Amino acid sequence: MKSNFDQYASQYDAWFLDNQNVLYSEARLVAHFLKDAGDIFSVGCGSGLFEMLLEKEFCISIKHGLEPSEGMAKIARKRGVEVAITTIENADLGAECYDTILFNGTPSYISDLQSAFNKAYSALRPNGRIVVIDVPKESSYALLYNLAKAVGTWKHPLLENVHPRDPYPIEFVKVANWRTTQEKVDMLHNSGFSDLKYAQTLTKHPVYSNNVLEDPIEGYDCGDYVAICAQKKKC
């Protein structure tokens, strides 16, 4: 049985391309912690849309990743990413193979996130970094998403006039499990990561978030898209 991401791969790209300020605000956040990132591996690279933008706009090259959806992986390969079709839970990333491992928008779609972080820790070289970016459960976006997930649609009186004009496709919302920033922080510490740093974007209410292009700011207390960068200590 095909996953939602197989069935709606083109819809995923179309949504981001129709919401350019959201897309580029998020891309700027992803780039924030990827300066001098060395060999980068992207966990859940999707269609490779962000990887393509990072190379074109920020000269950040990501050539390797994994993606469970065959439909998404097919598009990413056309964009120059070498993609293994598998989940992070089933993948063999090897030991000390990468300088940076990126989880961009994927933690909410990973069932065993603790195991994923453990695997990333082993796959990073000493002083390597993990970059974890997602919509926090406590954010206004996630609150709207969880309400839409609970009622099964964006077309509900409780959501009328309080979600973006073009909301994230309900097919993707239904299969997500958002976690709080603190939950992800605790998991990173449990995996052995330290020296955590934070940045955030999409600080406007979701109704207005596509009205303006944002640069990332430090912290995690007001953004609907939050990045956590943590380091593997040198042995």
C-alpha atoms as an extended CHARMM CRD file, in Angstrom:
* protein
*
       235  EXT
         1         1  MET       CA              0.0000000000        0.0000000000        0.0000000000  PROA      1               0.0000000000
         2         2  LYS       CA              1.3990000000        3.3800000000       -0.9950000000  PROA      2               0.0000000000
         3         3  SER       CA              2.0020000000        5.9670000000        1.7140000000  PROA      3               0.0000000000
         4         4  ASN       CA              0.3910000000        9.3960000000        1.6470000000  PROA      4               0.0000000000
         5         5  PHE       CA              3.7320000000       10.8220000000        0.5690000000  PROA      5               0.0000000000
         6         6  ASP       CA              3.7780000000        8.4750000000       -2.4370000000  PROA      6               0.0000000000
         7         7  GLN       CA              0.2410000000        9.3690000000       -3.4620000000  PROA      7               0.0000000000
         8         8  TYR       CA              0.6570000000       13.1200000000       -2.9930000000  PROA      8               0.0000000000
         9         9  ALA       CA              4.3510000000       13.7260000000       -3.7960000000  PROA      9               0.0000000000
        10        10  SER       CA              3.5880000000       16.3730000000       -6.4220000000  PROA      10              0.0000000000
        11        11  GLN       CA              1.0730000000       18.0310000000       -4.0840000000  PROA      11              0.0000000000
        12        12  TYR       CA              3.8240000000       18.4390000000       -1.4620000000  PROA      12              0.0000000000
        13        13  ASP       CA              6.0190000000       20.4430000000       -3.8500000000  PROA      13              0.0000000000
        14        14  ALA       CA              3.0670000000       22.4000000000       -5.1950000000  PROA      14              0.0000000000
        15        15  TRP       CA              2.0680000000       23.5340000000       -1.7010000000  PROA      15              0.0000000000
        16        16  PHE       CA              5.5260000000       24.8970000000       -0.9190000000  PROA      16              0.0000000000
        17        17  LEU       CA              5.8750000000       26.5640000000       -4.3190000000  PROA      17              0.0000000000
        18        18  ASP       CA              2.4880000000       28.2500000000       -3.7800000000  PROA      18              0.0000000000
        19        19  ASN       CA              3.6730000000       29.4760000000       -0.3630000000  PROA      19              0.0000000000
        20        20  GLN       CA              6.9930000000       31.0110000000       -1.3270000000  PROA      20              0.0000000000
        21        21  ASN       CA              7.5500000000       33.1390000000        1.7660000000  PROA      21              0.0000000000
        22        22  VAL       CA              6.9850000000       30.1430000000        4.0280000000  PROA      22              0.0000000000
        23        23  LEU       CA              9.3020000000       28.0520000000        1.8460000000  PROA      23              0.0000000000
        24        24  TYR       CA             12.1280000000       30.5770000000        1.7780000000  PROA      24              0.0000000000
        25        25  SER       CA             11.7520000000       31.4850000000        5.4600000000  PROA      25              0.0000000000
        26        26  GLU       CA             12.1510000000       27.7990000000        6.2710000000  PROA      26              0.0000000000
        27        27  ALA       CA             15.0580000000       27.4220000000        3.8200000000  PROA      27              0.0000000000
        28        28  ARG       CA             16.8730000000       30.2950000000        5.5380000000  PROA      28              0.0000000000
        29        29  LEU       CA             16.3920000000       28.5540000000        8.8680000000  PROA      29              0.0000000000
        30        30  VAL       CA             17.7640000000       25.2770000000        7.4910000000  PROA      30              0.0000000000
        31        31  ALA       CA             20.7990000000       27.0940000000        6.0790000000  PROA      31              0.0000000000
        32        32  HSD       CA             21.4270000000       28.8300000000        9.4140000000  PROA      32              0.0000000000
        33        33  PHE       CA             23.1500000000       25.8410000000       11.0170000000  PROA      33              0.0000000000
        34        34  LEU       CA             24.6380000000       24.3490000000        7.8320000000  PROA      34              0.0000000000
        35        35  LYS       CA             27.5210000000       26.7500000000        7.2770000000  PROA      35              0.0000000000
        36        36  ASP       CA             30.7840000000       24.7990000000        7.0300000000  PROA      36              0.0000000000
        37        37  ALA       CA             28.7680000000       21.6400000000        7.6410000000  PROA      37              0.0000000000
        38        38  GLY       CA             31.0680000000       19.2700000000        5.7190000000  PROA      38              0.0000000000
        39        39  ASP       CA             29.5210000000       16.0330000000        4.5010000000  PROA      39              0.0000000000
        40        40  ILE       CA             25.7690000000       16.3080000000        5.1050000000  PROA      40              0.0000000000
        41        41  PHE       CA             23.2630000000       13.4550000000        5.1770000000  PROA      41              0.0000000000
        42        42  SER       CA             19.5700000000       14.3360000000        4.9230000000  PROA      42              0.0000000000
        43        43  VAL       CA             17.1150000000       12.1140000000        6.8100000000  PROA      43              0.0000000000
        44        44  GLY       CA             13.7790000000       12.2130000000        5.0160000000  PROA      44              0.0000000000
        45        45  CYS       CA             14.8760000000       14.4080000000        2.1430000000  PROA      45              0.0000000000
        46        46  GLY       CA             11.4240000000       14.1780000000        0.5560000000  PROA      46              0.0000000000
        47        47  SER       CA             11.3910000000       15.5410000000       -2.9830000000  PROA      47              0.0000000000
        48        48  GLY       CA             14.7850000000       17.1810000000       -2.5420000000  PROA      48              0.0000000000
        49        49  LEU       CA             13.1570000000       20.6110000000       -2.7710000000  PROA      49              0.0000000000
        50        50  PHE       CA             15.0690000000       22.0560000000        0.1780000000  PROA      50              0.0000000000
        51        51  GLU       CA             18.3070000000       20.4040000000       -0.8910000000  PROA      51              0.0000000000
        52        52  MET       CA             17.9150000000       22.0180000000       -4.3230000000  PROA      52              0.0000000000
        53        53  LEU       CA             17.2370000000       25.4420000000       -2.8050000000  PROA      53              0.0000000000
        54        54  LEU       CA             20.1420000000       25.1580000000       -0.3670000000  PROA      54              0.0000000000
        55        55  GLU       CA             22.5360000000       24.5150000000       -3.2380000000  PROA      55              0.0000000000
        56        56  LYS       CA             21.1560000000       27.2370000000       -5.5080000000  PROA      56              0.0000000000
        57        57  GLU       CA             20.6100000000       29.9590000000       -2.9230000000  PROA      57              0.0000000000
        58        58  PHE       CA             23.1590000000       29.2260000000       -0.1860000000  PROA      58              0.0000000000
        59        59  CYS       CA             25.9120000000       27.1470000000       -1.8600000000  PROA      59              0.0000000000
        60        60  ILE       CA             25.2110000000       24.3020000000        0.5940000000  PROA      60              0.0000000000
        61        61  SER       CA             25.5690000000       20.9130000000       -1.0630000000  PROA      61              0.0000000000
        62        62  ILE       CA             23.6380000000       17.8620000000        0.1610000000  PROA      62              0.0000000000
        63        63  LYS       CA             24.1640000000       14.8730000000       -2.0850000000  PROA      63              0.0000000000
        64        64  HSD       CA             23.1130000000       11.9510000000        0.1330000000  PROA      64              0.0000000000
        65        65  GLY       CA             19.9470000000       11.1310000000        2.0270000000  PROA      65              0.0000000000
        66        66  LEU       CA             17.1670000000        8.6710000000        2.6850000000  PROA      66              0.0000000000
        67        67  GLU       CA             13.4630000000        8.8470000000        1.9930000000  PROA      67              0.0000000000
        68        68  PRO       CA             10.7900000000        6.1840000000        2.6530000000  PROA      68              0.0000000000
        69        69  SER       CA              8.5020000000        7.3720000000       -0.1480000000  PROA      69              0.0000000000
        70        70  GLU       CA              9.3910000000        6.0880000000       -3.6100000000  PROA      70              0.0000000000
        71        71  GLY       CA              7.4260000000        8.9180000000       -5.2190000000  PROA      71              0.0000000000
        72        72  MET       CA              9.3420000000       11.5470000000       -3.2710000000  PROA      72              0.0000000000
        73        73  ALA       CA             12.6990000000        9.8200000000       -3.7950000000  PROA      73              0.0000000000
        74        74  LYS       CA             12.1590000000        9.7370000000       -7.5490000000  PROA      74              0.0000000000
        75        75  ILE       CA             11.8020000000       13.5200000000       -7.6270000000  PROA      75              0.0000000000
        76        76  ALA       CA             14.7980000000       14.0170000000       -5.2980000000  PROA      76              0.0000000000
        77        77  ARG       CA             17.0120000000       11.8750000000       -7.5190000000  PROA      77              0.0000000000
        78        78  LYS       CA             16.1360000000       14.0560000000      -10.5030000000  PROA      78              0.0000000000
        79        79  ARG       CA             17.3320000000       16.9810000000       -8.3940000000  PROA      79              0.0000000000
        80        80  GLY       CA             20.7170000000       15.3820000000       -7.8110000000  PROA      80              0.0000000000
        81        81  VAL       CA             20.3300000000       13.7150000000       -4.4160000000  PROA      81              0.0000000000
        82        82  GLU       CA             21.4940000000       10.1170000000       -4.0480000000  PROA      82              0.0000000000
        83        83  VAL       CA             18.5770000000        8.6480000000       -2.1010000000  PROA      83              0.0000000000
        84        84  ALA       CA             18.2130000000        5.3450000000       -0.2700000000  PROA      84              0.0000000000
        85        85  ILE       CA             14.5430000000        4.3330000000       -0.1270000000  PROA      85              0.0000000000
        86        86  THR       CA             14.1700000000        3.3220000000        3.5070000000  PROA      86              0.0000000000
        87        87  THR       CA             13.2480000000        4.6510000000        6.9270000000  PROA      87              0.0000000000
        88        88  ILE       CA             15.7930000000        5.9190000000        9.4190000000  PROA      88              0.0000000000
        89        89  GLU       CA             14.7390000000        3.1010000000       11.7540000000  PROA      89              0.0000000000
        90        90  ASN       CA             15.7510000000        0.5120000000        9.1280000000  PROA      90              0.0000000000
        91        91  ALA       CA             18.7100000000        2.3300000000        7.5890000000  PROA      91              0.0000000000
        92        92  ASP       CA             22.3540000000        1.4760000000        8.1280000000  PROA      92              0.0000000000
        93        93  LEU       CA             24.1510000000        4.8210000000        8.2560000000  PROA      93              0.0000000000
        94        94  GLY       CA             27.4770000000        3.3010000000        9.2160000000  PROA      94              0.0000000000
        95        95  ALA       CA             29.8470000000        4.6020000000       11.8840000000  PROA      95              0.0000000000
        96        96  GLU       CA             31.4490000000        8.0570000000       11.8420000000  PROA      96              0.0000000000
        97        97  CYS       CA             30.6000000000        8.6540000000        8.1660000000  PROA      97              0.0000000000
        98        98  TYR       CA             29.2200000000       12.2060000000        8.2010000000  PROA      98              0.0000000000
        99        99  ASP       CA             29.9750000000       15.6570000000        9.5830000000  PROA      99              0.0000000000
       100       100  THR       CA             26.3220000000       16.7460000000        9.7550000000  PROA      100             0.0000000000
       101       101  ILE       CA             23.0370000000       14.8700000000        9.8030000000  PROA      101             0.0000000000
       102       102  LEU       CA             19.9370000000       16.8940000000        8.9550000000  PROA      102             0.0000000000
       103       103  PHE       CA             16.3710000000       16.1630000000       10.0440000000  PROA      103             0.0000000000
       104       104  ASN       CA             14.3980000000       18.8790000000        8.2540000000  PROA      104             0.0000000000
       105       105  GLY       CA             10.6640000000       18.6420000000        8.9210000000  PROA      105             0.0000000000
       106       106  THR       CA             10.9270000000       14.9000000000        9.4770000000  PROA      106             0.0000000000
       107       107  PRO       CA             10.8580000000       14.2660000000       13.2670000000  PROA      107             0.0000000000
       108       108  SER       CA              7.0530000000       14.3550000000       13.3220000000  PROA      108             0.0000000000
       109       109  TYR       CA              6.9760000000       11.5090000000       10.7820000000  PROA      109             0.0000000000
       110       110  ILE       CA              9.4860000000        9.2540000000       12.5680000000  PROA      110             0.0000000000
       111       111  SER       CA              7.9080000000        6.7410000000       14.9460000000  PROA      111             0.0000000000
       112       112  ASP       CA             10.9870000000        5.9520000000       17.0480000000  PROA      112             0.0000000000
       113       113  LEU       CA             12.7320000000        9.3060000000       17.1770000000  PROA      113             0.0000000000
       114       114  GLN       CA             15.0000000000        8.3010000000       20.0540000000  PROA      114             0.0000000000
       115       115  SER       CA             16.3610000000        5.4060000000       18.0160000000  PROA      115             0.0000000000
       116       116  ALA       CA             16.8510000000        7.7660000000       15.0590000000  PROA      116             0.0000000000
       117       117  PHE       CA             18.9050000000       10.1750000000       17.1780000000  PROA      117             0.0000000000
       118       118  ASN       CA             20.9560000000        7.2840000000       18.5730000000  PROA      118             0.0000000000
       119       119  LYS       CA             21.7100000000        6.1190000000       15.0450000000  PROA      119             0.0000000000
       120       120  ALA       CA             22.6330000000        9.6400000000       13.9680000000  PROA      120             0.0000000000
       121       121  TYR       CA             25.0360000000        9.9620000000       16.9000000000  PROA      121             0.0000000000
       122       122  SER       CA             26.8710000000        6.8050000000       15.8390000000  PROA      122             0.0000000000
       123       123  ALA       CA             27.0120000000        7.9170000000       12.2120000000  PROA      123             0.0000000000
       124       124  LEU       CA             28.5550000000       11.3040000000       13.0020000000  PROA      124             0.0000000000
       125       125  ARG       CA             32.2800000000       11.9210000000       13.1300000000  PROA      125             0.0000000000
       126       126  PRO       CA             33.7290000000       13.3920000000       16.3420000000  PROA      126             0.0000000000
       127       127  ASN       CA             32.6150000000       17.0250000000       16.6750000000  PROA      127             0.0000000000
       128       128  GLY       CA             29.8860000000       16.3470000000       14.1230000000  PROA      128             0.0000000000
       129       129  ARG       CA             26.5170000000       17.9980000000       14.4550000000  PROA      129             0.0000000000
       130       130  ILE       CA             22.8790000000       17.0400000000       14.2200000000  PROA      130             0.0000000000
       131       131  VAL       CA             20.3800000000       19.6270000000       12.9990000000  PROA      131             0.0000000000
       132       132  VAL       CA             16.7720000000       18.9020000000       13.9720000000  PROA      132             0.0000000000
       133       133  ILE       CA             14.0970000000       21.1620000000       12.4850000000  PROA      133             0.0000000000
       134       134  ASP       CA             10.3560000000       20.8170000000       12.8410000000  PROA      134             0.0000000000
       135       135  VAL       CA              7.0500000000       22.3660000000       13.8550000000  PROA      135             0.0000000000
       136       136  PRO       CA              6.9550000000       22.1630000000       17.6900000000  PROA      136             0.0000000000
       137       137  LYS       CA              3.8340000000       20.6810000000       19.2410000000  PROA      137             0.0000000000
       138       138  GLU       CA              3.3820000000       23.7930000000       21.3780000000  PROA      138             0.0000000000
       139       139  SER       CA              3.4080000000       26.1520000000       18.3690000000  PROA      139             0.0000000000
       140       140  SER       CA              0.3310000000       27.7400000000       16.8240000000  PROA      140             0.0000000000
       141       141  TYR       CA              0.8180000000       25.7760000000       13.6130000000  PROA      141             0.0000000000
       142       142  ALA       CA              0.8690000000       22.4420000000       15.4410000000  PROA      142             0.0000000000
       143       143  LEU       CA             -2.1860000000       23.3730000000       17.4930000000  PROA      143             0.0000000000
       144       144  LEU       CA             -4.0690000000       24.0330000000       14.2630000000  PROA      144             0.0000000000
       145       145  TYR       CA             -2.6950000000       20.8570000000       12.6890000000  PROA      145             0.0000000000
       146       146  ASN       CA             -3.7250000000       18.7190000000       15.6290000000  PROA      146             0.0000000000
       147       147  LEU       CA             -7.2180000000       20.2050000000       15.5980000000  PROA      147             0.0000000000
       148       148  ALA       CA             -7.5160000000       19.5360000000       11.8660000000  PROA      148             0.0000000000
       149       149  LYS       CA             -6.2130000000       16.0150000000       12.4520000000  PROA      149             0.0000000000
       150       150  ALA       CA             -8.7680000000       15.4420000000       15.2160000000  PROA      150             0.0000000000
       151       151  VAL       CA            -11.7160000000       16.5490000000       13.0820000000  PROA      151             0.0000000000
       152       152  GLY       CA            -10.2580000000       15.0050000000        9.9030000000  PROA      152             0.0000000000
       153       153  THR       CA            -10.5210000000       18.0740000000        7.6870000000  PROA      153             0.0000000000
       154       154  TRP       CA             -9.6720000000       21.7340000000        7.3180000000  PROA      154             0.0000000000
       155       155  LYS       CA            -13.3200000000       22.3910000000        6.4350000000  PROA      155             0.0000000000
       156       156  HSD       CA            -14.7180000000       22.5640000000        9.9530000000  PROA      156             0.0000000000
       157       157  PRO       CA            -16.4300000000       25.4810000000       11.7480000000  PROA      157             0.0000000000
       158       158  LEU       CA            -13.7620000000       25.4720000000       14.4900000000  PROA      158             0.0000000000
       159       159  LEU       CA            -11.0920000000       26.1340000000       11.8640000000  PROA      159             0.0000000000
       160       160  GLU       CA            -12.9680000000       28.6540000000        9.7710000000  PROA      160             0.0000000000
       161       161  ASN       CA            -10.8990000000       31.8130000000        9.1630000000  PROA      161             0.0000000000
       162       162  VAL       CA             -8.1190000000       30.7600000000       11.5670000000  PROA      162             0.0000000000
       163       163  HSD       CA             -5.9350000000       28.6680000000        9.2530000000  PROA      163             0.0000000000
       164       164  PRO       CA             -3.8780000000       29.8770000000        6.2720000000  PROA      164             0.0000000000
       165       165  ARG       CA             -5.7080000000       30.4500000000        2.9990000000  PROA      165             0.0000000000
       166       166  ASP       CA             -3.8280000000       27.4510000000        1.6000000000  PROA      166             0.0000000000
       167       167  PRO       CA             -3.3070000000       25.0940000000        4.5730000000  PROA      167             0.0000000000
       168       168  TYR       CA             -0.8170000000       22.2270000000        4.5890000000  PROA      168             0.0000000000
       169       169  PRO       CA             -2.4360000000       19.2230000000        2.8460000000  PROA      169             0.0000000000
       170       170  ILE       CA             -4.6150000000       17.2800000000        5.2710000000  PROA      170             0.0000000000
       171       171  GLU       CA             -3.1930000000       14.0030000000        3.9050000000  PROA      171             0.0000000000
       172       172  PHE       CA              0.1830000000       14.9010000000        5.4570000000  PROA      172             0.0000000000
       173       173  VAL       CA             -1.3430000000       16.3100000000        8.6350000000  PROA      173             0.0000000000
       174       174  LYS       CA             -3.1810000000       13.0660000000        9.3800000000  PROA      174             0.0000000000
       175       175  VAL       CA              0.0050000000       10.9660000000        9.5520000000  PROA      175             0.0000000000
       176       176  ALA       CA              2.1250000000       13.3370000000       11.6470000000  PROA      176             0.0000000000
       177       177  ASN       CA              2.9630000000       13.2020000000       15.3460000000  PROA      177             0.0000000000
       178       178  TRP       CA              4.3190000000       16.5400000000       16.5180000000  PROA      178             0.0000000000
       179       179  ARG       CA              6.5540000000       16.6470000000       19.5750000000  PROA      179             0.0000000000
       180       180  THR       CA              7.4130000000       19.5280000000       21.8670000000  PROA      180             0.0000000000
       181       181  THR       CA             10.7960000000       21.1890000000       21.7060000000  PROA      181             0.0000000000
       182       182  GLN       CA             11.5380000000       19.8630000000       25.1930000000  PROA      182             0.0000000000
       183       183  GLU       CA             10.7890000000       16.2920000000       24.1300000000  PROA      183             0.0000000000
       184       184  LYS       CA             13.3230000000       16.5700000000       21.3100000000  PROA      184             0.0000000000
       185       185  VAL       CA             15.8670000000       18.2150000000       23.6060000000  PROA      185             0.0000000000
       186       186  ASP       CA             15.5340000000       15.3700000000       26.1080000000  PROA      186             0.0000000000
       187       187  MET       CA             15.9970000000       12.7850000000       23.3590000000  PROA      187             0.0000000000
       188       188  LEU       CA             19.0990000000       14.5410000000       22.0420000000  PROA      188             0.0000000000
       189       189  HSD       CA             20.6210000000       14.5710000000       25.5250000000  PROA      189             0.0000000000
       190       190  ASN       CA             19.7270000000       10.9020000000       25.9540000000  PROA      190             0.0000000000
       191       191  SER       CA             21.5960000000       10.1170000000       22.7370000000  PROA      191             0.0000000000
       192       192  GLY       CA             24.7120000000       11.8600000000       24.0420000000  PROA      192             0.0000000000
       193       193  PHE       CA             24.4880000000       15.1860000000       22.1920000000  PROA      193             0.0000000000
       194       194  SER       CA             25.4840000000       18.4160000000       23.9040000000  PROA      194             0.0000000000
       195       195  ASP       CA             26.0740000000       22.1270000000       23.2680000000  PROA      195             0.0000000000
       196       196  LEU       CA             22.5290000000       22.7050000000       22.0000000000  PROA      196             0.0000000000
       197       197  LYS       CA             21.7490000000       25.8740000000       20.0570000000  PROA      197             0.0000000000
       198       198  TYR       CA             18.3670000000       27.1050000000       18.8030000000  PROA      198             0.0000000000
       199       199  ALA       CA             16.9340000000       29.2270000000       16.0010000000  PROA      199             0.0000000000
       200       200  GLN       CA             13.3860000000       29.8480000000       14.8150000000  PROA      200             0.0000000000
       201       201  THR       CA             11.2510000000       31.3440000000       12.0620000000  PROA      201             0.0000000000
       202       202  LEU       CA              7.5740000000       31.7470000000       11.0760000000  PROA      202             0.0000000000
       203       203  THR       CA              6.8920000000       34.0220000000       14.0300000000  PROA      203             0.0000000000
       204       204  LYS       CA              3.6220000000       35.4160000000       12.6630000000  PROA      204             0.0000000000
       205       205  HSD       CA              0.2380000000       33.7910000000       13.2050000000  PROA      205             0.0000000000
       206       206  PRO       CA             -0.2990000000       31.0550000000       10.5570000000  PROA      206             0.0000000000
       207       207  VAL       CA             -2.9760000000       33.1510000000        8.8400000000  PROA      207             0.0000000000
       208       208  TYR       CA             -0.2650000000       35.7330000000        8.0630000000  PROA      208             0.0000000000
       209       209  SER       CA              2.9280000000       33.6590000000        7.8880000000  PROA      209             0.0000000000
       210       210  ASN       CA              3.1050000000       33.6850000000        4.0820000000  PROA      210             0.0000000000
       211       211  ASN       CA              2.7630000000       37.4790000000        3.9370000000  PROA      211             0.0000000000
       212       212  VAL       CA              6.3900000000       38.1760000000        4.7870000000  PROA      212             0.0000000000
       213       213  LEU       CA              9.8140000000       36.6000000000        4.2680000000  PROA      213             0.0000000000
       214       214  GLU       CA             11.6000000000       36.0870000000        7.5910000000  PROA      214             0.0000000000
       215       215  ASP       CA             15.2180000000       35.6700000000        8.6060000000  PROA      215             0.0000000000
       216       216  PRO       CA             15.8520000000       33.1980000000       11.4600000000  PROA      216             0.0000000000
       217       217  ILE       CA             16.2350000000       34.5190000000       14.9740000000  PROA      217             0.0000000000
       218       218  GLU       CA             17.7370000000       32.8750000000       18.0440000000  PROA      218             0.0000000000
       219       219  GLY       CA             15.6080000000       30.8800000000       20.4630000000  PROA      219             0.0000000000
       220       220  TYR       CA             12.5490000000       28.6420000000       20.2750000000  PROA      220             0.0000000000
       221       221  ASP       CA              9.8600000000       30.5510000000       22.1610000000  PROA      221             0.0000000000
       222       222  CYS       CA              7.9140000000       32.2770000000       19.3660000000  PROA      222             0.0000000000
       223       223  GLY       CA              8.5910000000       30.4660000000       16.0980000000  PROA      223             0.0000000000
       224       224  ASP       CA              6.3920000000       27.8790000000       14.4170000000  PROA      224             0.0000000000
       225       225  TYR       CA              9.4610000000       26.3020000000       12.8020000000  PROA      225             0.0000000000
       226       226  VAL       CA             12.3280000000       25.6210000000       15.2040000000  PROA      226             0.0000000000
       227       227  ALA       CA             15.8560000000       24.3470000000       14.6110000000  PROA      227             0.0000000000
       228       228  ILE       CA             17.9740000000       22.6200000000       17.2260000000  PROA      228             0.0000000000
       229       229  CYS       CA             21.6700000000       22.1450000000       16.5230000000  PROA      229             0.0000000000
       230       230  ALA       CA             23.6170000000       19.7990000000       18.7900000000  PROA      230             0.0000000000
       231       231  GLN       CA             27.1210000000       18.4170000000       18.7670000000  PROA      231             0.0000000000
       232       232  LYS       CA             28.7430000000       15.0420000000       19.1760000000  PROA      232             0.0000000000
       233       233  LYS       CA             31.6500000000       15.5390000000       21.5330000000  PROA      233             0.0000000000
       234       234  LYS       CA             35.1190000000       14.6560000000       20.3820000000  PROA      234             0.0000000000
       235       235  CYS       CA             36.2480000000       11.5050000000       22.1680000000  PROA      235             0.0000000000
